[in-house]
Amino acid sequence: MQRLAGKVFWFVLILLAVPKVVTAAPLNVVYIIVDDLGAHDLACYGNSLHQTPHIDRLANQSMKFTQAYAASPVCSPTRASLMTGKNPARLKMTVWHEQAKSQRKTKRPLIEGKSLPNLSHDETTIAERLHRAGYRTLHVGKWHLGEAGFYPESHGFDVNIGGTLWGAPQTFFYPFSGSKHYGNEFRYVPGLLERSEKDDYLTDRLTDEAIRLLKSSTEKPFFLNMAFHTVHTPIEGKPAVVQAYEKKIQPDSPWQNAEYAAMVASLDENVGRILRTLDELKLANKTAVILMSDNGGFINKYNGKTVTSNHPLRSGKGSLYEGGIRIPLLIKWPGVTTAGTVSAEPVVTSDLYPTLIDLLQLEADQGQNQRDGVSLKPLLTGSQKKLARDRLHFHYPHYYPTTTPASAIRAGNWKLIHYYEDGRNELYDLSQDPAETTDVSKQNPAQAQQLWDDLHGWLKSVDASFPQENPDRRK
């Protein structure tokens, strides 16, 4: 009997040591992309004001990443990285569509780097890969990767509801159109009015359409790119929810905007609706759900109020400090991830493309060797705690209220930011100073020089567009 018990003991140990086996069965995939959501805007990431019970439940079922990065500090380049698995510098898409198209002239010290206004049709998107693999590909919400002719349906999506060249709606309330907030430009969100009513809210209506598509997509695997416009400006929450949050704000809290808190609450409510629909359709165990933001939280003012805080991280959207590029990232992958696990490994949005290719066991395409992202499978399965990659690169050769043109590199715990106006390098040890309060480049000149050489060499290798001296400044 003791001999048998011993054999059973060793058999159990062997079973526990065997890594998870990823099945080849087609799996549905849902991306939930939130616009401008800060790294600490969710309760599961430490926010003390915003109540997000549905997203918290998703976090408890997922692997939560605590050092996830957007590929860019602004929207369109990050979304391009999600679609292609490439760094925005390689794609030549480093700023949003409208600004890339204008190539504005100013009296600033530098002319901004050139950026393509549209995602090239030469790029193979993840939607095209999944479409070829037999998936029904669905886009709902913000696109912002080009004008007509470059909309989602030209990049592999079977259905496009709401995706246009615009990066934000004029209003979150019915009829989701007008020319109130963005100059005199008339903007609208197509595909919603037929089933909309007075007082409808945009976040709700986009979710309505996503649910309708999910219910009609049960005969073949699907990929839903659920791209909410919230929590981007205009900062407009439902009045009753705004009033409720006005009573909850604490004077010593970093988060003081009830209107924004109401937008986060509506986001959470609608994420809950999507998750509930998957449960009702008995698809929850057959669907990977990945929730993320496209850049750091927007810390500037809107209608006289600071929108959000990325506390304790420095700065926000537009900046290459942590507050501008660190984002929440939750990945729930049935049969792969273990519920309630946490990874502190630095990862980036361009990693999701090769992760899907890897876990869904799709064949590598011809452009695979140029993709900057790496598969997160070793982290998700628990077979490894760290990735083989040792560098992350960021390139934003543009102006924004929070920055001048800059590039950055993260290598281990070291992070260097290079500013092009004066050529200075700032160096931070994120293990000791995650808030980036103390530049240690003078104390570590060799480390700073090595990282700048690595960063500059990489940017040259991908033919990145650099800012140039502005001759008009002298006039």
C-alpha positions as CSV (number, residue, x, y, z in Angstrom):
1,M,0.0,0.0,0.0
2,Q,2.8,2.4,0.9
3,R,4.5,1.6,-2.4
4,L,1.3,2.4,-4.3
5,A,0.8,5.6,-2.4
6,G,4.4,6.6,-3.3
7,K,3.7,6.0,-7.0
8,V,0.5,8.1,-6.9
9,F,2.4,10.9,-5.2
10,W,5.1,11.0,-7.9
11,F,2.5,10.7,-10.6
12,V,0.6,13.8,-9.2
13,L,3.9,15.7,-9.1
14,I,4.7,14.9,-12.7
15,L,1.2,16.0,-13.8
16,L,1.6,19.3,-11.9
17,A,4.9,19.9,-13.6
18,V,3.6,19.4,-17.1
19,P,2.9,22.8,-18.8
20,K,-0.5,23.6,-20.1
21,V,-1.3,22.3,-23.5
22,V,-2.9,24.8,-25.8
23,T,-5.6,23.2,-27.9
24,A,-5.9,23.9,-31.6
25,A,-9.7,24.4,-31.5
26,P,-10.7,27.8,-33.0
27,L,-11.2,30.3,-30.2
28,N,-13.2,33.6,-30.3
29,V,-11.3,36.8,-29.5
30,V,-12.6,40.0,-28.1
31,Y,-10.4,43.1,-27.9
32,I,-11.8,45.8,-25.6
33,I,-9.9,49.0,-26.3
34,V,-10.6,52.0,-24.1
35,D,-9.6,55.4,-25.3
36,D,-7.3,57.4,-23.0
37,L,-7.8,55.1,-19.9
38,G,-5.0,55.8,-17.5
39,A,-2.9,53.1,-15.8
40,H,-4.6,53.6,-12.5
41,D,-8.2,54.6,-13.6
42,L,-9.6,51.2,-12.6
43,A,-10.3,49.9,-9.1
44,C,-8.4,46.7,-9.8
45,Y,-5.4,49.0,-10.5
46,G,-5.7,50.9,-7.3
47,N,-8.2,53.7,-8.1
48,S,-10.0,54.8,-4.9
49,L,-12.8,56.8,-6.6
50,H,-13.8,54.8,-9.7
51,Q,-16.0,51.8,-9.0
52,T,-15.4,49.1,-11.7
53,P,-16.9,45.8,-10.4
54,H,-17.3,44.2,-13.8
55,I,-13.8,44.9,-15.0
56,D,-12.5,43.9,-11.5
57,R,-14.3,40.5,-12.0
58,L,-12.6,40.2,-15.4
59,A,-9.3,41.0,-13.7
60,N,-9.9,38.2,-11.2
61,Q,-10.4,35.8,-14.1
62,S,-7.4,37.1,-16.1
63,M,-3.6,37.6,-16.0
64,K,-3.2,41.2,-15.0
65,F,-0.1,43.1,-16.3
66,T,1.3,45.8,-14.0
67,Q,3.9,47.0,-16.4
68,A,2.1,47.1,-19.7
69,Y,2.8,49.8,-22.3
70,A,1.0,51.4,-25.2
71,A,3.3,51.5,-28.2
72,S,2.8,55.3,-28.3
73,P,1.7,58.0,-26.0
74,V,-1.2,58.9,-28.4
75,C,-4.0,56.9,-30.0
76,S,-3.6,56.2,-33.7
77,P,0.0,54.9,-33.5
78,T,-0.9,52.5,-30.7
79,R,-4.0,51.2,-32.6
80,A,-1.7,50.7,-35.7
81,S,0.6,48.6,-33.5
82,L,-2.3,46.5,-32.4
83,M,-3.4,45.8,-35.9
84,T,0.1,45.0,-37.3
85,G,2.4,43.9,-34.4
86,K,4.8,46.6,-35.5
87,N,6.3,49.6,-33.7
88,P,4.9,53.0,-34.9
89,A,8.4,54.2,-35.8
90,R,8.6,51.2,-38.3
91,L,5.1,51.9,-39.6
92,K,5.9,55.6,-40.1
93,M,2.7,56.3,-38.1
94,T,3.7,58.3,-35.1
95,V,0.8,60.7,-34.6
96,W,-2.9,60.7,-35.1
97,H,-4.6,61.0,-38.5
98,E,-5.6,64.7,-38.4
99,Q,-2.3,66.0,-37.3
100,A,-0.4,63.8,-39.7
101,K,-2.5,65.1,-42.6
102,S,-2.0,68.7,-41.7
103,Q,1.9,68.7,-41.2
104,R,1.3,72.0,-39.5
105,K,3.9,74.8,-39.6
106,T,4.8,76.6,-36.5
107,K,7.5,78.9,-35.0
108,R,8.6,76.1,-32.6
109,P,12.3,75.1,-32.6
110,L,11.7,71.9,-34.5
111,I,9.7,70.6,-37.5
112,E,7.9,67.5,-36.4
113,G,8.8,64.1,-37.8
114,K,6.7,63.0,-40.8
115,S,3.9,60.6,-40.2
116,L,1.6,58.7,-42.5
117,P,-2.1,59.7,-42.1
118,N,-3.4,56.3,-43.2
119,L,-2.5,52.7,-42.3
120,S,-1.0,51.3,-45.5
121,H,-2.8,48.5,-47.3
122,D,0.6,46.9,-47.7
123,E,0.4,46.0,-44.0
124,T,-1.3,42.7,-43.1
125,T,-3.6,43.3,-40.1
126,I,-4.6,40.8,-37.5
127,A,-8.1,41.1,-38.8
128,E,-6.9,40.0,-42.3
129,R,-5.0,37.1,-40.7
130,L,-8.1,36.0,-38.8
131,H,-10.4,36.5,-41.7
132,R,-8.3,34.2,-43.8
133,A,-8.4,31.6,-41.0
134,G,-12.2,31.5,-41.2
135,Y,-13.1,34.1,-38.5
136,R,-15.9,36.6,-38.7
137,T,-14.2,39.9,-38.1
138,L,-16.1,42.7,-36.4
139,H,-15.2,46.3,-35.7
140,V,-17.3,48.5,-33.4
141,G,-16.4,52.0,-32.4
142,K,-13.2,54.1,-32.9
143,W,-10.9,53.4,-35.8
144,H,-8.8,56.5,-36.4
145,L,-6.4,54.8,-38.8
146,G,-7.2,56.6,-42.0
147,E,-9.8,58.3,-44.2
148,A,-12.4,56.7,-46.4
149,G,-10.7,53.9,-48.4
150,F,-8.7,53.0,-45.3
151,Y,-11.6,52.2,-43.0
152,P,-11.8,48.8,-41.2
153,E,-13.6,47.1,-44.1
154,S,-10.5,47.7,-46.2
155,H,-8.2,46.2,-43.6
156,G,-9.8,42.8,-43.1
157,F,-13.0,43.5,-41.1
158,D,-16.3,42.0,-42.4
159,V,-18.4,44.5,-40.4
160,N,-17.6,48.1,-39.5
161,I,-19.9,50.0,-37.2
162,G,-18.8,53.5,-36.2
163,G,-15.2,53.4,-37.5
164,T,-14.1,56.5,-39.4
165,L,-11.2,58.9,-39.7
166,W,-12.3,60.8,-36.6
167,G,-10.6,60.2,-33.2
168,A,-13.5,61.4,-31.0
169,P,-17.2,62.1,-31.2
170,Q,-18.6,65.6,-31.0
171,T,-20.9,64.4,-28.2
172,F,-21.6,61.1,-26.3
173,F,-25.3,61.8,-26.4
174,Y,-27.9,61.2,-29.2
175,P,-27.5,61.9,-32.1
176,F,-23.8,61.5,-31.5
177,S,-23.0,64.3,-34.0
178,G,-22.5,68.0,-34.4
179,S,-19.8,70.6,-34.4
180,K,-19.6,71.6,-30.7
181,H,-16.2,70.5,-29.4
182,Y,-13.8,70.3,-32.3
183,G,-13.9,73.6,-34.1
184,N,-16.6,73.9,-36.8
185,E,-16.0,70.3,-38.1
186,F,-19.2,68.3,-38.3
187,R,-18.6,64.8,-36.9
188,Y,-20.9,61.8,-36.6
189,V,-20.7,58.1,-35.7
190,P,-22.2,56.1,-38.6
191,G,-24.3,52.9,-38.1
192,L,-26.1,53.9,-34.9
193,L,-29.1,56.2,-35.7
194,E,-31.4,53.5,-37.1
195,R,-31.8,51.8,-33.7
196,S,-31.2,54.9,-31.5
197,E,-33.5,57.0,-29.4
198,K,-33.4,60.4,-27.8
199,D,-31.2,60.5,-24.7
200,D,-29.2,57.4,-25.8
201,Y,-25.6,57.4,-24.7
202,L,-22.8,56.5,-27.1
203,T,-21.0,53.9,-24.9
204,D,-24.3,52.1,-24.5
205,R,-25.2,52.2,-28.2
206,L,-21.9,50.8,-29.3
207,T,-22.3,48.0,-26.9
208,D,-25.8,47.4,-28.2
209,E,-24.4,46.9,-31.6
210,A,-21.5,44.7,-30.4
211,I,-24.0,42.4,-28.6
212,R,-26.2,42.2,-31.7
213,L,-23.2,41.1,-33.7
214,L,-22.1,38.6,-31.1
215,K,-25.6,37.0,-31.1
216,S,-25.4,36.6,-34.9
217,S,-21.9,35.2,-34.9
218,T,-22.3,31.8,-33.2
219,E,-21.8,29.6,-36.3
220,K,-18.1,30.4,-36.8
221,P,-15.3,31.8,-34.6
222,F,-15.3,35.6,-34.4
223,F,-12.9,38.5,-33.7
224,L,-14.6,41.5,-32.1
225,N,-12.5,44.7,-32.0
226,M,-14.6,46.6,-29.4
227,A,-13.1,50.1,-29.5
228,F,-14.9,52.4,-27.1
229,H,-14.7,56.2,-27.6
230,T,-14.9,56.6,-23.9
231,V,-13.0,58.0,-21.8
232,H,-11.7,60.4,-24.5
233,T,-13.0,64.0,-24.6
234,P,-15.6,65.4,-24.7
235,I,-15.8,64.5,-21.0
236,E,-19.6,63.8,-20.7
237,G,-21.0,61.4,-18.2
238,K,-24.7,60.5,-17.6
239,P,-26.1,63.2,-15.3
240,A,-27.4,60.9,-12.6
241,V,-24.0,59.1,-12.4
242,V,-22.1,62.4,-12.3
243,Q,-24.2,63.5,-9.4
244,A,-23.6,60.3,-7.5
245,Y,-19.8,60.7,-7.9
246,E,-19.8,64.3,-6.9
247,K,-20.8,63.0,-3.4
248,K,-17.9,60.5,-3.3
249,I,-14.9,62.7,-4.2
250,Q,-12.5,63.0,-1.3
251,P,-10.5,66.3,-1.0
252,D,-7.1,64.5,-0.7
253,S,-7.7,62.1,-3.6
254,P,-5.7,62.4,-6.9
255,W,-9.0,61.8,-8.7
256,Q,-11.4,64.8,-8.6
257,N,-13.5,64.7,-11.8
258,A,-17.0,63.3,-11.2
259,E,-17.8,63.7,-14.9
260,Y,-14.9,61.5,-15.9
261,A,-15.7,59.0,-13.1
262,A,-19.2,58.7,-14.6
263,M,-17.7,57.9,-18.0
264,V,-15.5,55.1,-16.3
265,A,-18.7,53.8,-14.6
266,S,-20.5,53.6,-18.0
267,L,-17.5,51.8,-19.5
268,D,-17.5,49.3,-16.7
269,E,-21.3,48.7,-17.0
270,N,-20.9,48.0,-20.7
271,V,-17.9,45.7,-20.3
272,G,-20.2,43.8,-17.9
273,R,-22.9,43.6,-20.6
274,I,-20.4,42.1,-23.1
275,L,-19.2,39.6,-20.5
276,R,-22.7,38.7,-19.6
277,T,-23.6,38.1,-23.3
278,L,-20.7,35.7,-23.6
279,D,-22.0,33.9,-20.6
280,E,-25.6,33.7,-21.9
281,L,-24.4,32.4,-25.3
282,K,-22.3,29.8,-23.5
283,L,-19.2,31.3,-25.1
284,A,-17.3,32.5,-22.1
285,N,-15.0,29.4,-22.0
286,K,-14.5,29.6,-25.7
287,T,-13.6,33.3,-25.9
288,A,-10.3,35.2,-25.1
289,V,-11.0,38.6,-23.7
290,I,-8.3,41.3,-23.8
291,L,-8.9,44.7,-22.2
292,M,-6.4,47.6,-22.7
293,S,-6.0,51.3,-23.2
294,D,-4.4,53.0,-26.2
295,N,-2.2,55.4,-24.1
296,G,-1.9,57.0,-20.7
297,G,-4.6,59.0,-19.0
298,F,-5.3,62.6,-20.2
299,I,-4.1,64.9,-17.4
300,N,-4.9,68.2,-19.1
301,K,-8.0,70.3,-18.3
302,Y,-11.4,70.0,-19.9
303,N,-14.1,72.6,-19.1
304,G,-11.8,73.9,-16.4
305,K,-11.3,70.6,-14.6
306,T,-8.3,68.2,-14.6
307,V,-9.5,65.1,-16.4
308,T,-7.7,62.4,-14.5
309,S,-4.4,61.6,-12.7
310,N,-2.0,58.8,-13.4
311,H,-0.7,59.1,-9.8
312,P,1.9,58.0,-8.8
313,L,3.2,57.9,-12.3
314,R,4.6,61.1,-13.9
315,S,2.7,63.1,-16.6
316,G,0.1,61.7,-19.0
317,K,-1.1,61.3,-22.6
318,G,1.5,62.6,-25.1
319,S,4.5,62.2,-22.8
320,L,7.0,59.4,-22.8
321,Y,7.2,59.5,-19.0
322,E,5.4,56.4,-17.5
323,G,2.1,58.3,-17.1
324,G,1.9,58.7,-20.9
325,I,2.6,55.2,-22.0
326,R,1.7,52.8,-19.1
327,I,-1.7,51.2,-19.4
328,P,-3.9,48.6,-17.9
329,L,-3.9,45.2,-19.6
330,L,-6.0,42.2,-18.7
331,I,-5.8,38.9,-20.7
332,K,-8.3,36.1,-20.1
333,W,-7.5,33.2,-22.3
334,P,-9.5,30.0,-21.5
335,G,-7.2,27.0,-21.2
336,V,-4.1,29.1,-21.1
337,T,-4.2,31.8,-18.4
338,T,-4.7,31.1,-14.7
339,A,-7.3,33.2,-13.0
340,G,-6.0,35.9,-10.7
341,T,-2.4,35.8,-11.8
342,V,-0.2,38.9,-12.1
343,S,2.8,39.6,-14.4
344,A,5.2,42.5,-13.8
345,E,7.1,41.8,-17.0
346,P,7.2,44.8,-19.3
347,V,5.0,44.2,-22.4
348,V,3.7,46.4,-25.1
349,T,0.6,46.5,-27.3
350,S,2.5,45.3,-30.4
351,D,2.9,42.0,-28.6
352,L,-0.7,41.1,-29.0
353,Y,-0.5,40.4,-32.8
354,P,2.2,37.6,-32.5
355,T,0.5,36.4,-29.3
356,L,-2.8,35.7,-31.2
357,I,-0.8,34.1,-34.1
358,D,1.0,31.9,-31.7
359,L,-1.9,30.8,-29.4
360,L,-4.4,30.3,-32.3
361,Q,-1.7,28.3,-34.1
362,L,-1.9,30.4,-37.3
363,E,0.9,30.2,-39.9
364,A,3.4,33.0,-39.8
365,D,3.0,35.4,-42.7
366,Q,5.7,36.9,-44.9
367,G,6.0,40.0,-42.8
368,Q,6.5,38.2,-39.5
369,N,10.2,38.7,-39.4
370,Q,9.6,42.5,-39.3
371,R,7.1,42.5,-36.5
372,D,8.4,44.1,-33.3
373,G,6.1,42.4,-30.9
374,V,6.8,39.1,-29.3
375,S,4.4,36.4,-28.3
376,L,3.3,36.5,-24.6
377,K,2.5,32.8,-24.6
378,P,5.3,31.9,-22.2
379,L,4.0,34.5,-19.7
380,L,0.3,33.5,-20.2
381,T,0.9,29.8,-19.8
382,G,3.2,30.3,-16.8
383,S,6.1,28.5,-18.4
384,Q,8.3,31.6,-18.0
385,K,8.2,34.6,-15.8
386,K,10.3,36.8,-18.2
387,L,10.6,37.2,-22.0
388,A,13.8,36.9,-23.9
389,R,13.4,40.5,-25.2
390,D,15.4,43.0,-23.2
391,R,14.5,46.3,-25.0
392,L,11.3,48.4,-25.6
393,H,11.5,51.4,-27.9
394,F,9.2,54.4,-28.1
395,H,9.3,57.3,-30.7
396,Y,7.2,60.4,-30.6
397,P,8.8,63.1,-32.7
398,H,6.0,65.5,-32.2
399,Y,4.7,68.3,-29.9
400,Y,1.9,67.8,-27.4
401,P,0.9,69.8,-24.3
402,T,2.9,67.4,-22.1
403,T,6.0,67.1,-24.2
404,T,8.4,68.2,-26.9
405,P,9.6,65.7,-29.6
406,A,11.2,62.7,-27.9
407,S,12.2,59.0,-28.0
408,A,12.7,56.5,-25.2
409,I,14.1,53.1,-24.5
410,R,13.5,50.8,-21.6
411,A,16.2,48.1,-20.9
412,G,15.6,46.1,-17.7
413,N,14.9,48.6,-15.0
414,W,16.7,51.4,-16.8
415,K,14.7,53.9,-18.9
416,L,16.2,56.7,-21.0
417,I,14.3,59.6,-22.6
418,H,16.0,61.6,-25.3
419,Y,14.6,65.1,-26.1
420,Y,15.4,66.5,-29.6
421,E,15.0,70.2,-28.9
422,D,18.2,70.4,-26.8
423,G,19.6,66.9,-27.2
424,R,19.4,66.1,-23.5
425,N,19.1,62.5,-22.1
426,E,17.2,61.7,-18.9
427,L,17.9,58.4,-17.2
428,Y,15.7,56.7,-14.6
429,D,16.0,53.5,-12.6
430,L,12.4,52.4,-12.5
431,S,13.0,49.8,-9.8
432,Q,14.0,52.6,-7.4
433,D,12.1,55.5,-8.9
434,P,8.9,54.4,-10.8
435,A,7.6,58.0,-10.6
436,E,10.6,59.2,-12.5
437,T,11.4,62.0,-10.1
438,T,15.2,61.9,-10.2
439,D,17.3,62.0,-13.4
440,V,20.4,60.0,-12.7
441,S,22.1,60.4,-16.1
442,K,25.0,62.5,-14.6
443,Q,25.7,59.8,-12.0
444,N,25.6,57.1,-14.7
445,P,27.0,58.7,-17.9
446,A,28.2,55.5,-19.5
447,Q,24.8,53.8,-19.0
448,A,23.0,56.9,-20.4
449,Q,25.3,57.0,-23.5
450,Q,25.0,53.2,-24.1
451,L,21.2,53.4,-24.0
452,W,21.1,56.5,-26.3
453,D,23.4,54.7,-28.7
454,D,21.2,51.6,-28.7
455,L,18.0,53.7,-29.1
456,H,19.4,55.9,-31.9
457,G,20.8,52.8,-33.7
458,W,17.4,51.1,-33.5
459,L,15.6,54.1,-34.8
460,K,18.0,54.4,-37.8
461,S,17.5,50.7,-38.5
462,V,13.7,51.1,-38.9
463,D,14.2,54.3,-40.9
464,A,12.3,56.4,-38.3
465,S,11.4,59.9,-39.2
466,F,13.2,62.4,-37.0
467,P,12.3,66.0,-36.2
468,Q,14.3,68.7,-38.0
469,E,15.5,72.2,-37.1
470,N,12.8,74.7,-38.1
471,P,14.3,77.4,-40.4
472,D,11.1,79.6,-39.9
473,R,12.0,80.0,-36.2
474,R,14.7,82.5,-37.1
475,K,12.4,84.6,-39.3
